[in-house]
Amino acid sequence: MNSSYGRAVEDAFRAVTRGSMAGVASRSGELVEVCSAGDDAALGTASEIIAGLSTEDIEAITRYITARFHIYNKVEQLRIIRINRERSQHATPEKPRPESIEAAVVKLAGRGISREAIAEAARRLDVTP
């Protein structure tokens, strides 16, 4: 993710995690930092931290991390929509939007694949968002 988007999300979370949520945010950050090492000692330390938490704290941390990931994913989704919209505005039939089905068809046709073969391949595709 673009670092400016990441900073915006982090700034938003800092703004909403003052007061009662500050401890949850701090413990979440501590766990992320410990687990980032990725070795057995770090995982042992994370286990010790988690073992010392109450059920309510674990639930709050889980909700916090889930909300944070959801916001990061939404920001990324909106960024992709913006990029695709910009690409579509500059697309032409001869030069379709990059990474689109139209671009793939133009590329295949440019390689000498017949329209019938492209159509047959397209009928077998299951294109979903």
C-alpha positions in Angstrom: 0.0 0.0 0.0 1.1 3.5 -0.8 2.9 4.9 2.3 0.8 8.1 2.3 -2.4 6.0 2.5 -0.8 4.0 5.3 0.1 7.1 7.2 -3.5 8.4 6.8 -4.9 5.2 8.2 -2.4 5.2 11.1 -3.2 8.9 11.8 -6.9 8.1 11.8 -6.4 5.2 14.2 -4.3 7.4 16.5 -7.0 10.0 16.6 -9.7 7.5 17.5 -7.7 5.5 20.0 -7.1 8.1 22.6 -8.5 7.5 26.0 -9.9 4.0 26.7 -8.7 2.6 23.4 -5.1 3.8 23.8 -4.2 0.8 25.9 -5.7 -1.6 23.3 -3.8 0.2 20.5 -0.6 0.1 22.5 -0.9 -3.6 23.3 -1.8 -4.4 19.6 1.2 -2.5 18.5 3.4 -4.3 21.0 2.2 -7.7 19.7 2.7 -6.7 16.1 6.2 -5.5 16.9 7.1 -8.7 18.8 5.6 -11.0 16.1 7.4 -9.1 13.3 10.7 -10.7 14.3 9.2 -14.0 13.1 11.4 -16.3 15.2 10.5 -18.8 17.9 11.7 -16.4 20.7 9.4 -13.7 19.4 6.4 -16.0 19.2 7.2 -17.2 22.7 7.2 -13.6 23.9 3.9 -13.0 22.1 2.4 -16.1 23.8 3.5 -14.7 27.2 1.9 -11.3 26.5 -1.3 -12.9 25.3 -1.4 -15.3 28.3 -1.3 -12.2 30.6 -4.3 -10.6 28.9 -7.9 -10.9 30.1 -10.5 -12.3 27.8 -11.9 -8.7 27.5 -8.5 -7.4 26.5 -8.1 -10.1 23.8 -11.5 -9.4 22.4 -10.8 -5.6 22.3 -7.4 -6.2 20.6 -9.0 -8.6 18.1 -11.7 -6.1 17.3 -9.2 -3.3 17.0 -6.9 -5.3 14.6 -9.9 -6.4 12.6 -11.2 -2.9 12.2 -7.7 -1.7 11.3 -7.3 -4.3 8.5 -10.8 -3.6 7.2 -9.9 0.1 6.9 -6.6 -0.7 5.2 -8.4 -3.0 2.7 -11.1 -0.4 2.0 -8.4 2.2 1.4 -6.7 -0.1 -1.0 -10.0 -1.0 -2.7 -10.8 2.7 -3.2 -7.2 3.3 -4.5 -7.7 0.6 -7.1 -11.0 2.0 -8.2 -9.4 5.5 -8.6 -6.5 4.0 -10.7 -8.9 2.0 -12.9 -11.1 5.0 -13.4 -8.1 7.1 -14.5 -6.9 4.3 -16.8 -10.4 4.0 -18.3 -10.5 7.7 -19.1 -7.3 7.4 -21.2 -8.3 4.1 -22.9 -9.1 3.8 -26.5 -10.3 0.8 -28.6 -6.7 0.6 -30.0 -5.1 1.0 -26.6 -7.5 -0.3 -23.9 -7.1 0.0 -20.2 -4.1 -2.0 -19.0 -4.9 -5.2 -17.2 -8.4 -5.3 -18.7 -10.2 -8.0 -20.6 -10.1 -5.7 -23.6 -6.3 -5.4 -23.3 -6.0 -9.2 -23.2 -8.1 -9.5 -26.4 -6.1 -6.9 -28.2 -2.9 -8.6 -27.1 -4.1 -12.1 -28.2 -5.3 -10.7 -31.6 -1.9 -9.0 -32.0 -0.3 -12.5 -31.6 -2.4 -13.8 -34.5 -5.1 -15.6 -32.4 -8.4 -15.7 -34.3 -11.5 -14.0 -33.1 -13.2 -17.4 -32.9 -10.4 -18.9 -30.7 -10.6 -15.9 -28.4 -14.4 -16.1 -28.2 -14.2 -19.8 -27.4 -11.6 -19.2 -24.7 -13.8 -16.4 -23.3 -16.8 -18.7 -23.1 -14.8 -21.0 -20.8 -13.8 -18.2 -18.4 -15.4 -17.5 -15.1 -14.6 -13.8 -14.6 -15.5 -12.5 -11.1 -14.5 -9.4 -9.2 
